[in-house]
Amino acid sequence: MITKLAGIDFSAPSHEVARQLIGVTLLVDGVGGRIVETEAYDRGEPASHCYIGETARNFSMFGPPGRSYVYRSHGLHWCLNFVCREEGHGAGVLIRALQPTHGLELMRARRGLDEERLLCSGPGRLCQALGVTRDFNNLPLAAPPFQLIARERKREVEVLAGMRIGISKAVELPWRFVEAGSRFLSKPHRAVG
């Protein structure tokens, strides 16, 4: 079982993995960009899909770390998560936004728009731009169609923590992570407190 990808140990707690993913490049069949926004979820907090235990919908989040968890949000759009912690625990990181760098023309065609800033700024937009559907659920991140590329060592990334978006439970947890100054975020950064 591979748990370390792009220099990140996916067996670590989800909030640690979420912070470390900022600046990592995510490609799906060669299309994607630099991760600029993530959110962490863990079975111990009520905003997580895992809080109620394993179900047919969330089973992949209880699988080994370093795999994908894809679900449909509100019956409208797909969301991509990376599974963390040890097998059986139930934790993951929602990939909320990318700065597009690879395959922009294909992303534009899939999204039906030209505005680069809006191609992957939000989990639903990101999945549409990258072509992610339920078929991508429970796949290893260490193999195609996924590719994770560690951020360049010389490239410093300032990461800010804040409150997660669109939830009503466990809102006090500072488990949304963003690249400071990025114009590709789904929503502006909200500081904790």
C-alpha positions in Angstrom: 0.0 0.0 0.0 1.4 3.4 -1.0 0.6 6.2 1.4 3.3 8.7 0.5 2.7 10.7 -2.7 4.2 14.0 -3.9 6.1 14.1 -0.6 2.9 13.9 1.5 2.1 11.1 3.9 -1.6 10.4 3.3 -1.8 8.3 6.5 -1.5 11.5 8.5 -4.5 13.4 9.9 -6.6 15.0 7.2 -6.0 18.6 8.4 -2.3 18.0 8.0 -2.6 16.5 4.6 -5.0 19.3 3.5 -2.4 22.0 4.4 0.4 20.1 2.7 -1.5 19.7 -0.5 -1.6 23.4 -1.2 0.9 24.0 -4.0 0.9 20.4 -5.2 -0.1 19.8 -8.9 -3.0 17.5 -9.5 -3.5 16.1 -13.0 -6.3 13.8 -14.1 -5.5 12.3 -17.5 -3.0 15.1 -17.9 -5.5 17.9 -17.2 -5.3 20.0 -14.1 -3.3 22.5 -12.1 -1.8 23.6 -8.8 -4.0 23.0 -5.7 -4.9 26.3 -4.1 -7.8 25.4 -1.8 -8.6 22.3 0.3 -10.9 21.3 3.2 -10.2 18.5 5.8 -12.9 16.2 7.1 -12.6 13.5 9.8 -15.1 10.9 11.2 -14.9 12.5 14.6 -16.6 15.7 13.6 -20.3 16.0 12.4 -19.6 17.8 9.1 -17.9 14.7 7.7 -19.6 12.1 5.6 -17.9 9.5 7.8 -19.5 10.7 11.0 -22.4 8.3 10.7 -20.2 5.4 9.9 -19.5 3.5 6.7 -22.3 3.5 4.0 -22.6 2.6 0.3 -21.9 6.2 -0.5 -18.8 6.8 1.6 -17.1 3.4 1.8 -14.0 4.5 -0.1 -13.2 7.0 2.7 -12.8 4.1 5.0 -10.4 2.4 2.6 -6.6 2.7 2.5 -5.1 6.2 2.4 -4.0 7.7 -0.9 -7.2 6.8 -2.8 -10.0 8.9 -4.2 -13.5 9.5 -2.8 -15.9 11.0 -5.4 -19.5 11.9 -4.5 -22.3 14.0 -5.9 -23.1 17.1 -3.9 -26.8 18.0 -3.6 -27.5 15.9 -6.7 -25.8 18.5 -8.9 -22.1 18.2 -9.2 -19.2 15.8 -8.4 -16.7 16.4 -5.7 -13.2 14.9 -5.4 -11.6 14.0 -2.1 -8.4 12.3 -1.1 -8.6 9.6 1.5 -6.4 10.0 4.6 -5.5 8.2 7.8 -5.3 4.4 8.4 -7.7 2.0 6.7 -11.0 1.9 8.6 -10.7 5.4 10.1 -12.8 7.5 7.7 -11.1 10.8 6.8 -10.4 12.8 3.7 -9.5 16.1 2.0 -11.9 17.8 -0.3 -10.1 19.4 -3.3 -11.9 22.8 -3.6 -9.9 24.7 -6.2 -7.0 24.6 -8.6 -5.0 27.2 -10.5 -5.3 25.7 -14.0 -2.0 24.9 -15.7 -2.4 21.8 -17.9 -5.1 21.2 -20.6 -6.7 24.6 -20.4 -8.4 24.3 -23.8 -10.0 21.0 -22.8 -11.1 22.5 -19.5 -12.7 25.5 -21.3 -14.6 23.1 -23.6 -15.8 21.0 -20.7 -16.9 24.0 -18.7 -18.2 26.0 -21.7 -16.4 29.2 -20.7 -13.2 31.0 -21.3 -12.5 32.7 -17.9 -9.5 30.9 -16.6 -10.2 32.0 -13.0 -13.6 30.2 -13.0 -12.5 26.9 -14.6 -11.6 25.1 -11.3 -12.7 27.6 -8.6 -15.0 25.3 -6.6 -15.3 21.5 -6.2 -18.0 21.1 -8.8 -16.3 23.3 -11.4 -13.0 21.5 -10.7 -14.5 18.1 -11.3 -16.3 19.2 -14.5 -13.1 20.8 -15.8 -11.1 17.7 -15.1 -13.7 15.2 -16.3 -14.1 13.6 -12.8 -17.2 11.5 -12.3 -18.4 8.7 -10.0 -16.2 6.4 -12.2 -13.2 7.9 -10.6 -14.3 6.9 -7.1 -12.0 4.6 -5.0 -9.0 4.7 -7.4 -5.4 4.9 -6.2 -3.9 8.4 -6.5 -0.5 6.8 -7.3 -1.7 5.5 -10.7 -3.4 6.9 -13.9 -5.7 8.7 -14.4 -4.3 10.6 -11.4 -0.9 12.2 -11.1 0.3 14.3 -8.1 3.4 16.3 -8.6 5.2 17.8 -5.5 5.6 21.5 -5.4 9.0 22.8 -6.3 11.3 23.1 -3.3 12.3 26.6 -4.3 8.7 27.8 -4.5 7.5 29.1 -1.2 3.7 28.9 -0.6 2.0 30.8 2.2 -0.9 28.7 3.4 -3.8 30.3 5.4 -6.2 28.4 7.5 -9.8 29.3 8.0 -13.4 28.1 8.4 -14.8 25.6 6.0 -17.5 26.6 3.5 -21.1 25.5 3.1 -21.5 23.5 6.3 -23.6 24.1 9.4 -21.8 21.7 11.8 -18.3 21.9 13.3 -17.9 25.3 11.8 -15.4 26.3 14.4 -12.7 24.0 13.0 -10.1 25.9 11.0 -9.8 23.1 8.4 -10.1 25.1 5.2 -6.6 25.8 3.7 -5.9 28.3 0.9 -2.9 29.7 -0.9 -2.5 33.2 0.2 -3.2 35.8 -2.5 -4.6 33.2 -5.0 -7.3 34.6 -7.4 -8.5 31.0 -8.1 -10.2 30.3 -4.8 -13.8 29.3 -4.7 -14.6 32.0 -2.2 -12.5 34.6 -0.3 -10.6 33.4 2.7 -12.3 33.8 6.1 -9.9 33.9 9.0 -10.7 31.9 12.1 -12.1 33.8 15.1 
